[in-house]
Amino acid sequence: MAEMQTDAERKRVLIAEDEALIRLDLAEMLVEEGYEVVGEAGDGETAVKLAEELKPDLVILDIKMPIMDGLAAAERIAGARIAPVIILTAFSQRDLVERARAAGAMAYLVKPFQKSDLVPAVEIALSRYSEIAALEAEVAGLTDRLEIRKTVERAKGALMTTYGMTEPQAFKWIQRTAMDHRMTMKEVAERILAETAGGEVAQPAS
């Protein structure tokens, strides 16, 4: 994967983990997979400051950190729309996953983790964040955003079921179709749902 990513495509990652060995392992895994580690922190407060300064593409935060924990840091970083957040959690902290989601985390990793766990979590977080950003660009009101997200989620599910698409592929197809036909993503999603209900879903272009 490292060979496939050009400098322009290489995603910049900030890591916050108070255990130096885990932080080192995480950085090595990311670099091996073609990501660029632009900053490291051992506490949540430093992580927030670095995120504000460096504007990374992704932030990985451990839950248990001194000064400011990962959940509080996630709320600050996600709330300011700086970057998508992945939360690191131990098995004993699984009850905190819902709190992590509420704090704005796009994905989470349970320790101990392997590279095979890390890469999908990174891709999911980046994909979900880009989807939300694209949807928010369409509308200003919070209520409208939530309604559109629900509609698009249902349309993605219909495309995934009918054509075996992955979630990112389904979203990109909706987004591309909206641009090609000068429609909003909500209009495209509603059309997909109507055609699915009628059993006449148009074959997506490749």
Residue frames as a rotation matrix with the C-alpha (Angstrom) as fourth column:
MET 1
0.566 0.825 0.000 0.00
0.825 -0.566 0.000 0.00
0.000 0.000 -1.000 0.00
ALA 2
0.292 -0.529 -0.797 2.89
0.296 -0.742 0.601 2.35
-0.910 -0.411 -0.060 0.78
GLU 3
-0.734 -0.620 0.275 4.04
0.416 -0.092 0.905 2.18
-0.536 0.779 0.326 -2.83
MET 4
-0.234 0.745 0.624 0.56
0.951 0.041 0.307 2.98
0.203 0.665 -0.719 -4.11
GLN 5
0.691 0.540 -0.480 0.20
0.658 -0.745 0.110 6.28
-0.298 -0.392 -0.870 -2.24
THR 6
0.062 -0.637 0.768 1.75
0.655 -0.555 -0.513 9.35
0.753 0.535 0.383 -3.84
ASP 7
-0.845 -0.423 -0.328 2.93
0.526 -0.541 -0.657 12.31
0.100 -0.727 0.679 -1.77
ALA 8
-0.731 0.620 0.285 -0.27
-0.499 -0.770 0.398 14.16
0.466 0.148 0.872 -2.70
GLU 9
0.195 0.877 -0.439 -2.42
-0.274 0.479 0.834 11.27
0.942 -0.042 0.334 -1.48
ARG 10
-0.478 -0.462 -0.747 -0.47
0.503 0.553 -0.664 10.44
0.720 -0.693 -0.032 1.69
LYS 11
0.579 0.786 0.218 -2.69
0.193 -0.392 0.899 11.13
0.792 -0.478 -0.379 4.67
ARG 12
-0.476 -0.741 0.474 -1.22
-0.227 -0.418 -0.880 13.05
0.850 -0.526 0.030 7.60
VAL 13
0.447 0.635 -0.630 -1.86
0.355 0.521 0.776 11.49
0.821 -0.571 0.008 11.01
LEU 14
-0.231 -0.420 0.878 -1.51
-0.726 -0.525 -0.443 12.80
0.647 -0.740 -0.183 14.58
ILE 15
0.062 0.170 -0.983 -1.09
0.368 0.912 0.181 10.20
0.928 -0.373 -0.006 17.36
ALA 16
-0.128 -0.088 0.988 -1.89
-0.824 -0.545 -0.155 10.78
0.552 -0.834 -0.003 21.04
GLU 17
0.703 0.210 -0.679 -1.03
0.122 0.906 0.406 7.90
0.700 -0.368 0.612 23.39
ASP 18
0.673 -0.427 0.603 0.65
-0.728 -0.525 0.441 8.18
0.129 -0.736 -0.665 26.80
GLU 19
0.596 -0.502 0.626 2.41
0.044 0.799 0.600 4.80
-0.802 -0.330 0.498 26.51
ALA 20
0.104 -0.654 -0.749 5.55
-0.779 -0.521 0.347 5.41
-0.618 0.548 -0.564 24.43
LEU 21
-0.769 -0.435 0.468 5.90
-0.119 0.817 0.565 1.82
-0.628 0.378 -0.680 23.18
ILE 22
0.013 0.862 0.507 2.32
0.720 0.344 -0.603 1.71
-0.694 0.372 -0.617 21.87
ARG 23
0.658 0.196 -0.727 2.80
-0.195 -0.888 -0.416 5.13
-0.727 0.415 -0.546 20.28
LEU 24
-0.326 -0.884 -0.334 5.97
-0.699 -0.012 0.715 3.89
-0.637 0.467 -0.614 18.57
ASP 25
-0.674 0.142 0.725 4.29
0.364 0.918 0.159 0.71
-0.643 0.371 -0.670 17.30
LEU 26
0.398 0.917 0.007 1.34
0.542 -0.229 -0.808 2.71
-0.740 0.326 -0.589 16.01
ALA 27
0.431 -0.315 -0.846 3.61
-0.568 -0.823 0.017 5.18
-0.701 0.474 -0.533 14.19
GLU 28
-0.662 -0.741 0.108 5.60
-0.423 0.488 0.763 2.34
-0.618 0.460 -0.637 12.59
MET 29
-0.345 0.629 0.697 2.42
0.647 0.697 -0.309 0.60
-0.680 0.344 -0.647 11.38
LEU 30
0.639 0.654 -0.405 1.08
0.219 -0.659 -0.720 3.82
-0.738 0.371 -0.564 9.87
VAL 31
0.098 -0.702 -0.706 4.34
-0.752 -0.517 0.410 4.66
-0.652 0.491 -0.578 8.09
GLU 32
-0.756 -0.383 0.531 4.59
-0.040 0.837 0.546 1.10
-0.653 0.392 -0.648 6.72
GLU 33
-0.075 0.838 0.540 1.11
0.822 0.359 -0.442 1.55
-0.565 0.411 -0.716 5.24
GLY 34
-0.379 -0.193 0.905 2.03
0.844 -0.473 0.253 4.82
0.379 0.860 0.342 3.53
TYR 35
0.771 0.633 0.076 0.64
0.527 -0.700 0.482 7.32
0.359 -0.331 -0.873 6.04
GLU 36
-0.253 -0.839 0.481 2.66
0.263 -0.538 -0.801 10.29
0.931 -0.076 0.357 7.32
VAL 37
0.388 0.302 -0.871 2.86
0.912 0.015 0.411 10.74
0.137 -0.953 -0.269 11.10
VAL 38
0.119 -0.296 0.948 3.05
0.336 -0.886 -0.318 14.52
0.934 0.356 -0.006 11.51
GLY 39
-0.229 -0.190 0.955 2.85
-0.730 -0.615 -0.298 14.72
0.644 -0.765 0.002 15.30
GLU 40
-0.121 0.160 -0.980 2.82
0.489 0.869 0.081 12.72
0.864 -0.469 -0.183 18.53
ALA 41
-0.137 0.140 0.981 1.47
-0.703 -0.711 0.003 13.58
0.697 -0.689 0.196 21.97
GLY 42
-0.775 -0.196 -0.601 1.38
0.230 0.798 -0.557 11.93
0.589 -0.570 -0.573 25.38
ASP 43
-0.654 0.627 -0.423 -1.69
0.460 -0.114 -0.881 13.75
-0.601 -0.770 -0.214 26.70
GLY 44
0.081 0.839 0.538 -5.00
0.979 0.034 -0.201 15.06
-0.187 0.543 -0.819 25.39
GLU 45
0.655 0.169 -0.737 -4.26
0.216 -0.976 -0.033 18.74
-0.724 -0.138 -0.676 25.89
THR 46
-0.365 -0.863 -0.348 -1.11
-0.291 -0.250 0.924 18.57
-0.884 0.438 -0.160 23.76
ALA 47
-0.592 0.209 0.779 -3.05
0.690 0.632 0.355 16.54
-0.418 0.747 -0.518 21.17
VAL 48
0.525 0.851 -0.002 -5.67
0.759 -0.469 -0.451 19.29
-0.385 0.235 -0.892 20.82
LYS 49
0.442 -0.436 -0.784 -2.98
-0.235 -0.900 0.368 21.98
-0.866 0.021 -0.500 20.46
LEU 50
-0.655 -0.736 0.174 -1.10
-0.075 0.292 0.953 19.97
-0.752 0.611 -0.247 17.83
ALA 51
-0.232 0.663 0.712 -4.34
0.899 0.426 -0.104 19.25
-0.372 0.616 -0.695 15.94
GLU 52
0.739 0.523 -0.425 -5.13
0.389 -0.846 -0.366 22.97
-0.551 0.106 -0.828 15.82
GLU 53
0.177 -0.782 -0.597 -1.59
-0.472 -0.600 0.646 23.79
-0.863 0.168 -0.476 14.62
LEU 54
-0.721 -0.653 0.232 -0.93
-0.198 0.515 0.834 20.92
-0.664 0.555 -0.501 12.20
LYS 55
0.130 0.883 -0.452 -4.45
-0.877 -0.110 -0.467 20.40
-0.462 0.457 0.760 10.76
PRO 56
-0.826 -0.490 0.279 -3.88
-0.337 0.826 0.451 16.64
-0.451 0.278 -0.848 10.17
ASP 57
-0.472 0.658 -0.586 -6.13
-0.623 0.221 0.750 14.44
0.624 0.720 0.306 8.04
LEU 58
0.458 0.565 -0.687 -6.70
0.091 0.739 0.668 12.07
0.884 -0.368 0.287 10.99
VAL 59
-0.237 -0.492 0.838 -6.20
-0.858 -0.298 -0.417 12.03
0.455 -0.818 -0.351 14.77
ILE 60
0.159 0.209 -0.965 -5.77
0.204 0.949 0.239 8.83
0.966 -0.235 0.109 16.80
LEU 61
-0.156 -0.111 0.981 -6.47
-0.787 -0.586 -0.192 9.28
0.596 -0.803 0.005 20.54
ASP 62
-0.667 -0.033 -0.745 -6.08
0.387 0.838 -0.384 6.90
0.637 -0.545 -0.546 23.46
ILE 63
0.431 0.897 0.103 -8.96
0.311 -0.255 0.915 7.17
0.847 -0.362 -0.389 25.95
LYS 64
0.859 -0.127 -0.496 -6.84
0.495 -0.044 0.868 7.11
-0.132 -0.991 0.025 29.12
MET 65
-0.023 -0.879 0.476 -4.37
0.692 -0.357 -0.627 10.01
0.721 0.315 0.617 29.05
PRO 66
-0.281 -0.147 -0.948 -3.19
0.897 -0.392 -0.205 12.58
-0.342 -0.908 0.242 31.62
ILE 67
-0.907 -0.076 -0.414 -4.24
0.066 -0.997 0.038 16.25
-0.415 0.007 0.910 31.80
MET 68
-0.085 0.909 -0.408 -7.10
-0.903 -0.243 -0.354 15.74
-0.421 0.338 0.842 29.31
ASP 69
-0.264 -0.008 0.965 -8.46
0.036 0.999 0.018 12.30
-0.964 0.040 -0.263 28.39
GLY 70
-0.929 -0.217 0.302 -9.08
0.267 0.174 0.948 11.11
-0.258 0.961 -0.104 24.85
LEU 71
-0.114 0.966 0.232 -12.85
0.993 0.115 0.009 11.62
-0.018 0.231 -0.973 25.01
ALA 72
0.487 0.241 -0.839 -12.52
0.393 -0.919 -0.036 15.28
-0.780 -0.312 -0.543 26.00
ALA 73
-0.505 -0.747 -0.433 -9.86
-0.155 -0.415 0.897 15.79
-0.849 0.520 0.094 23.33
ALA 74
-0.739 0.299 0.603 -12.08
0.662 0.484 0.572 14.07
-0.121 0.822 -0.556 20.75
GLU 75
0.334 0.919 -0.209 -14.95
0.873 -0.385 -0.298 16.43
-0.355 -0.083 -0.931 21.59
ARG 76
0.249 -0.321 -0.914 -12.68
-0.036 -0.946 0.322 19.45
-0.968 -0.047 -0.247 21.06
ILE 77
-0.748 -0.659 -0.080 -11.13
-0.137 0.035 0.990 18.19
-0.649 0.751 -0.116 17.81
ALA 78
-0.620 0.597 0.508 -14.34
0.784 0.485 0.387 16.81
-0.016 0.639 -0.769 16.28
GLY 79
0.306 0.797 -0.521 -16.38
0.773 -0.527 -0.353 19.77
-0.556 -0.295 -0.777 17.49
ALA 80
0.109 -0.372 -0.922 -14.03
-0.258 -0.906 0.335 22.19
-0.960 0.201 -0.195 15.72
ARG 81
0.941 0.303 0.149 -14.22
0.024 0.380 -0.925 20.07
-0.337 0.874 0.350 12.53
ILE 82
0.219 -0.944 -0.245 -10.42
-0.814 -0.316 0.487 19.77
-0.537 0.093 -0.838 12.48
ALA 83
-0.549 -0.440 -0.710 -10.16
-0.739 0.653 0.167 16.10
0.390 0.617 -0.684 11.50
PRO 84
0.559 0.686 -0.466 -11.78
-0.384 0.712 0.587 12.69
0.735 -0.149 0.662 11.94
VAL 85
-0.152 -0.555 0.818 -10.92
-0.985 0.017 -0.172 10.94
0.082 -0.832 -0.549 15.21
ILE 86
0.242 0.142 -0.960 -10.16
-0.065 0.989 0.130 7.29
0.968 0.030 0.248 16.00
ILE 87
0.417 -0.032 0.908 -10.33
-0.893 -0.198 0.403 6.30
0.167 -0.980 -0.111 19.67
LEU 88
-0.377 -0.573 -0.728 -8.01
-0.242 0.820 -0.519 3.67
0.894 -0.020 -0.448 21.18
THR 89
0.309 0.556 0.772 -9.61
-0.920 -0.032 0.390 1.63
0.241 -0.831 0.502 23.95
ALA 90
-0.837 -0.534 0.117 -8.63
-0.542 0.783 -0.304 -1.37
0.071 -0.318 -0.946 26.09
PHE 91
-0.574 0.636 -0.516 -10.95
0.263 0.740 0.619 -4.39
0.775 0.219 -0.592 26.37
SER 92
-0.498 0.354 -0.791 -11.96
0.862 0.103 -0.497 -3.23
-0.094 -0.929 -0.357 29.86
GLN 93
-0.705 0.182 -0.686 -13.11
-0.024 -0.972 -0.234 0.09
-0.709 -0.148 0.690 28.41
ARG 94
-0.832 0.378 0.406 -15.62
0.524 0.298 0.798 -1.26
0.181 0.876 -0.446 25.89
ASP 95
0.093 0.915 -0.394 -18.39
0.963 -0.183 -0.197 0.50
-0.253 -0.361 -0.898 27.81
LEU 96
-0.111 -0.224 -0.968 -16.77
0.178 -0.963 0.203 3.78
-0.978 -0.150 0.147 26.74
VAL 97
-0.750 -0.214 0.625 -17.28
0.614 0.126 0.780 3.14
-0.246 0.969 0.037 23.03
GLU 98
0.213 0.912 0.351 -20.71
0.952 -0.275 0.137 4.80
0.221 0.305 -0.926 23.02
ARG 99
0.630 -0.067 -0.774 -19.26
0.362 -0.856 0.368 7.80
-0.687 -0.512 -0.515 24.81
ALA 100
-0.495 -0.869 -0.025 -16.53
0.302 -0.199 0.932 7.90
-0.815 0.454 0.360 22.17
ARG 101
-0.452 0.423 0.786 -19.12
0.876 0.045 0.480 7.99
0.167 0.905 -0.391 19.41
ALA 102
0.640 0.737 -0.217 -21.01
0.768 -0.623 0.148 10.73
-0.026 -0.261 -0.965 21.22
ALA 103
0.269 -0.644 -0.716 -17.74
0.243 -0.674 0.698 12.67
-0.932 -0.361 -0.025 21.44
GLY 104
0.649 0.080 -0.756 -17.51
-0.617 -0.526 -0.585 12.58
-0.445 0.847 -0.292 17.64
ALA 105
-0.416 -0.842 0.342 -15.20
-0.454 0.518 0.725 9.60
-0.788 0.147 -0.598 17.04
MET 106
0.135 0.409 -0.902 -15.54
-0.990 0.078 -0.113 8.11
0.024 0.909 0.416 13.55
ALA 107
0.505 -0.056 -0.861 -14.06
-0.147 0.978 -0.150 4.71
0.851 0.203 0.485 14.51
TYR 108
0.517 -0.392 0.761 -12.33
-0.846 -0.098 0.524 2.94
-0.131 -0.915 -0.382 17.38
LEU 109
0.079 -0.595 -0.800 -9.60
-0.360 0.731 -0.580 0.36
0.930 0.333 -0.157 17.91
VAL 110
0.926 0.226 0.303 -9.50
-0.366 0.338 0.867 -2.14
0.093 -0.913 0.396 20.76
LYS 111
-0.035 -0.999 0.023 -6.05
-0.902 0.022 -0.431 -2.80
0.430 -0.036 -0.902 22.24
PRO 112
-0.334 -0.921 -0.202 -4.06
-0.117 -0.172 0.978 -4.89
-0.935 0.350 -0.050 21.62
PHE 113
0.769 0.613 -0.183 -4.52
-0.208 -0.031 -0.978 -4.35
-0.605 0.790 0.104 17.88
GLN 114
-0.133 -0.773 0.621 -2.68
0.609 0.431 0.667 -5.41
-0.782 0.467 0.413 14.74
LYS 115
-0.842 -0.249 -0.478 -2.03
-0.193 -0.689 0.698 -3.68
-0.503 0.681 0.532 11.41
SER 116
-0.815 0.571 0.098 -4.96
0.409 0.449 0.794 -5.64
0.409 0.688 -0.599 9.96
ASP 117
0.068 0.831 -0.553 -7.21
0.984 -0.146 -0.099 -3.87
-0.163 -0.537 -0.828 12.50
LEU 118
-0.294 -0.305 -0.906 -5.62
0.384 -0.906 0.181 -0.44
-0.875 -0.294 0.383 12.11
VAL 119
-0.978 -0.207 0.011 -5.93
0.090 -0.380 0.921 0.09
-0.187 0.902 0.390 8.36
PRO 120
-0.391 0.899 0.196 -9.70
0.730 0.174 0.661 -0.63
0.560 0.401 -0.725 8.10
ALA 121
0.227 0.463 -0.857 -10.35
0.901 -0.434 0.004 1.68
-0.370 -0.773 -0.516 11.07
VAL 122
-0.559 -0.511 -0.653 -8.36
0.202 -0.848 0.490 4.47
-0.804 0.142 0.577 9.40
GLU 123
-0.956 0.190 0.225 -10.18
0.215 -0.071 0.974 3.99
0.201 0.979 0.027 6.08
ILE 124
-0.080 0.976 -0.201 -13.59
0.936 0.143 0.322 3.92
0.343 -0.162 -0.925 7.78
ALA 125
0.076 0.073 -0.994 -12.85
0.702 -0.712 0.002 7.10
-0.708 -0.698 -0.105 9.75
LEU 126
-0.798 -0.446 -0.406 -11.61
0.029 -0.701 0.712 8.98
-0.602 0.556 0.572 6.67
SER 127
-0.809 0.529 0.257 -14.53
0.424 0.222 0.878 7.77
0.408 0.819 -0.404 4.56
ARG 128
0.079 0.891 -0.448 -17.22
0.993 -0.029 0.117 8.66
0.091 -0.454 -0.887 7.11
TYR 129
-0.150 -0.209 -0.966 -15.69
0.493 -0.863 0.110 12.06
-0.857 -0.460 0.233 7.73
SER 130
-0.963 -0.236 -0.131 -15.60
-0.002 -0.481 0.877 12.91
-0.270 0.844 0.463 4.02
GLU 131
-0.492 0.859 0.141 -19.22
0.722 0.312 0.618 11.77
0.487 0.405 -0.773 3.66
ILE 132
0.208 0.576 -0.791 -20.38
0.919 -0.392 -0.044 14.00
-0.335 -0.717 -0.611 6.52
ALA 133
-0.484 -0.468 -0.739 -18.41
0.209 -0.883 0.421 16.96
-0.849 0.049 0.525 5.14
ALA 134
-0.972 0.132 0.196 -19.97
0.186 -0.083 0.979 16.49
0.146 0.988 0.056 1.70
LEU 135
-0.159 0.981 -0.114 -23.48
0.888 0.192 0.418 16.26
0.432 -0.035 -0.901 3.12
GLU 136
0.110 0.170 -0.979 -22.99
0.769 -0.638 -0.025 19.27
-0.629 -0.751 -0.201 5.36
ALA 137
-0.845 -0.468 -0.259 -21.87
0.184 -0.709 0.681 21.29
-0.502 0.528 0.685 2.35
GLU 138
-0.669 0.645 0.369 -25.33
0.561 0.113 0.820 20.76
0.487 0.756 -0.438 0.83
VAL 139
0.395 0.907 0.147 -27.38
0.451 -0.331 0.829 22.20
0.800 -0.262 -0.540 3.66
ALA 140
-0.415 -0.540 0.732 -26.97
-0.296 -0.681 -0.670 24.64
0.860 -0.495 0.123 6.51
GLY 141
0.214 0.633 0.744 -29.61
-0.909 -0.151 0.389 23.50
0.358 -0.760 0.543 9.00
LEU 142
-0.709 -0.529 0.467 -28.81
-0.689 0.661 -0.297 20.75
-0.152 -0.532 -0.833 11.51
THR 143
0.016 0.807 0.590 -32.26
-0.365 0.554 -0.748 19.15
-0.931 -0.204 0.304 11.19
ASP 144
0.762 0.241 -0.600 -31.94
-0.631 0.074 -0.772 19.04
-0.142 0.968 0.209 7.39
ARG 145
-0.203 -0.934 -0.294 -28.47
-0.927 0.280 -0.250 17.51
0.316 0.222 -0.922 7.68
LEU 146
-0.628 -0.010 0.778 -29.75
-0.506 0.765 -0.398 14.69
-0.592 -0.644 -0.485 9.90
GLU 147
0.449 0.875 0.183 -32.65
-0.329 0.352 -0.876 13.97
-0.831 0.333 0.446 7.54
ILE 148
0.599 -0.296 -0.744 -30.38
-0.780 -0.005 -0.626 13.91
0.182 0.955 -0.233 4.49
ARG 149
-0.511 -0.845 0.157 -27.88
-0.857 0.486 -0.173 11.64
0.070 -0.223 -0.972 6.25
LYS 150
-0.266 0.504 0.822 -30.69
-0.336 0.751 -0.569 9.18
-0.904 -0.427 -0.030 7.08
THR 151
0.757 0.607 -0.244 -31.93
-0.395 0.127 -0.910 9.20
-0.521 0.785 0.335 3.48
VAL 152
0.297 -0.743 -0.600 -28.44
-0.883 0.026 -0.468 8.76
0.363 0.669 -0.648 2.03
GLU 153
-0.579 -0.490 0.652 -27.67
-0.735 0.659 -0.157 5.95
-0.353 -0.570 -0.742 4.51
ARG 154
0.188 0.752 0.632 -30.79
-0.196 0.659 -0.726 4.08
-0.962 0.013 0.271 3.35
ALA 155
0.851 0.099 -0.515 -29.89
-0.512 -0.057 -0.857 4.64
-0.114 0.993 0.002 -0.32
LYS 156
-0.183 -0.974 -0.133 -26.35
-0.968 0.203 -0.148 3.39
0.171 0.102 -0.980 0.29
GLY 157
-0.431 0.085 0.898 -27.82
-0.462 0.834 -0.300 0.26
-0.775 -0.545 -0.321 1.85
ALA 158
0.659 0.744 0.110 -30.01
-0.228 0.336 -0.914 -0.29
-0.717 0.577 0.391 -1.21
LEU 159
0.598 -0.514 -0.615 -27.02
-0.753 -0.098 -0.650 -0.01
0.274 0.852 -0.446 -3.58
MET 160
-0.448 -0.801 0.398 -24.91
-0.889 0.445 -0.105 -2.30
-0.093 -0.401 -0.911 -1.38
THR 161
-0.130 0.503 0.854 -27.64
-0.280 0.808 -0.518 -4.94
-0.951 -0.307 0.036 -1.30
THR 162
0.808 0.583 -0.080 -28.51
-0.205 0.151 -0.967 -4.72
-0.552 0.798 0.241 -5.00
TYR 163
0.826 -0.501 -0.260 -25.03
-0.328 -0.051 -0.943 -4.41
0.459 0.864 -0.206 -6.50
GLY 164
0.723 -0.556 -0.410 -22.71
0.682 0.670 0.294 -5.71
0.111 -0.492 0.863 -3.79
MET 165
0.304 -0.609 0.733 -21.00
0.029 -0.763 -0.646 -2.34
0.952 0.217 -0.215 -3.45
THR 166
-0.445 -0.438 -0.781 -18.92
0.860 0.035 -0.509 -1.40
0.250 -0.898 0.361 -0.43
GLU 167
0.412 0.627 -0.662 -20.18
0.801 -0.595 -0.066 1.51
-0.435 -0.503 -0.747 1.67
PRO 168
-0.236 -0.542 -0.807 -17.60
0.044 -0.835 0.548 3.99
-0.971 0.093 0.221 0.26
GLN 169
-0.931 -0.090 0.354 -18.38
0.339 0.145 0.930 2.87
-0.135 0.985 -0.104 -3.32
ALA 170
-0.071 0.990 0.120 -22.10
0.990 0.056 0.128 3.41
0.120 0.128 -0.984 -2.77
PHE 171
0.381 0.195 -0.904 -21.56
0.501 -0.865 0.025 6.89
-0.777 -0.462 -0.428 -1.37
LYS 172
-0.591 -0.691 -0.416 -19.20
-0.014 -0.507 0.862 7.86
-0.806 0.516 0.290 -4.20
TRP 173
-0.729 0.395 0.559 -21.76
0.677 0.299 0.672 6.65
0.099 0.868 -0.486 -6.75
ILE 174
0.361 0.892 -0.274 -24.47
0.920 -0.388 -0.052 8.81
-0.153 -0.233 -0.960 -5.15
GLN 175
0.187 -0.383 -0.905 -22.11
0.219 -0.882 0.418 11.78
-0.958 -0.276 -0.081 -4.99
ARG 176
-0.826 -0.561 0.048 -20.94
0.136 -0.115 0.984 11.37
-0.547 0.820 0.171 -8.62
THR 177
-0.410 0.763 0.500 -24.49
0.899 0.245 0.362 10.92
0.154 0.598 -0.787 -9.93
ALA 178
0.473 0.573 -0.670 -25.58
0.711 -0.697 -0.094 14.09
-0.520 -0.432 -0.737 -8.12
MET 179
-0.182 -0.643 -0.744 -22.76
-0.053 -0.749 0.660 16.04
-0.982 0.160 0.102 -9.74
ASP 180
-0.889 -0.209 0.408 -23.31
0.345 0.281 0.896 14.56
-0.302 0.937 -0.177 -13.22
HIS 181
-0.303 0.882 0.360 -27.04
0.857 0.088 0.507 15.29
0.415 0.463 -0.783 -13.20
ARG 182
-0.763 -0.071 0.642 -26.88
-0.090 -0.972 -0.215 18.58
0.640 -0.222 0.736 -11.29
MET 183
0.449 0.874 -0.186 -28.97
0.027 0.195 0.980 17.14
0.893 -0.445 0.063 -8.48
THR 184
0.074 -0.391 0.918 -28.50
-0.974 -0.226 -0.018 17.15
0.215 -0.892 -0.397 -4.71
MET 185
-0.853 -0.425 -0.303 -27.43
-0.344 0.895 -0.285 13.93
0.392 -0.139 -0.909 -3.02
LYS 186
-0.616 0.715 0.331 -30.78
-0.276 0.198 -0.941 13.89
-0.738 -0.671 0.075 -1.24
GLU 187
0.262 0.735 -0.625 -32.61
-0.876 -0.092 -0.474 13.90
-0.406 0.672 0.620 -4.59
VAL 188
-0.250 -0.437 -0.864 -30.42
-0.753 0.649 -0.110 11.07
0.609 0.623 -0.491 -5.91
ALA 189
-0.975 -0.144 0.168 -30.92
-0.221 0.679 -0.700 9.07
-0.013 -0.720 -0.694 -2.69
GLU 190
-0.265 0.956 0.126 -34.70
-0.500 -0.024 -0.866 9.54
-0.825 -0.292 0.484 -2.82
ARG 191
0.269 0.326 -0.906 -34.75
-0.961 0.155 -0.230 8.38
0.066 0.933 0.355 -6.45
ILE 192
-0.652 -0.575 -0.495 -32.71
-0.511 0.815 -0.273 5.28
0.560 0.075 -0.825 -5.57
LEU 193
-0.874 0.351 0.335 -35.12
-0.168 0.430 -0.887 4.43
-0.455 -0.832 -0.317 -2.74
ALA 194
0.078 0.949 -0.304 -38.15
-0.736 -0.151 -0.660 4.97
-0.672 0.275 0.687 -4.98
GLU 195
0.128 -0.095 -0.987 -36.71
-0.899 0.409 -0.156 2.78
0.419 0.908 -0.033 -7.74
THR 196
-0.886 -0.457 -0.076 -35.67
-0.364 0.788 -0.496 0.11
0.286 -0.412 -0.865 -5.22
ALA 197
-0.539 0.766 0.351 -39.20
-0.341 0.183 -0.922 0.00
-0.770 -0.617 0.163 -3.87
GLY 198
0.447 0.745 -0.495 -40.53
-0.739 -0.004 -0.674 -0.34
-0.504 0.667 0.549 -7.41
GLY 199
0.420 -0.363 0.831 -37.94
0.267 0.925 0.270 -2.96
-0.867 0.108 0.486 -8.34
GLU 200
0.795 -0.120 0.594 -36.49
0.582 -0.123 -0.804 -0.79
0.169 0.985 -0.028 -11.10
VAL 201
0.579 -0.660 -0.480 -33.08
0.049 -0.559 0.828 0.34
-0.814 -0.502 -0.291 -9.90
ALA 202
0.914 -0.298 -0.276 -30.98
-0.356 -0.262 -0.897 1.81
0.195 0.918 -0.345 -12.70
GLN 203
0.658 -0.741 -0.136 -27.64
0.743 0.668 -0.040 0.08
0.120 -0.075 0.990 -13.23
PRO 204
0.719 -0.450 -0.529 -24.92
-0.053 -0.795 0.604 2.31
-0.693 -0.406 -0.596 -11.72
ALA 205
0.833 -0.523 -0.180 -22.21
-0.283 -0.123 -0.951 3.43
0.476 0.843 -0.251 -14.12
SER 206
0.621 -0.673 -0.402 -18.78
0.770 0.620 0.152 1.96
0.147 -0.403 0.903 -13.50
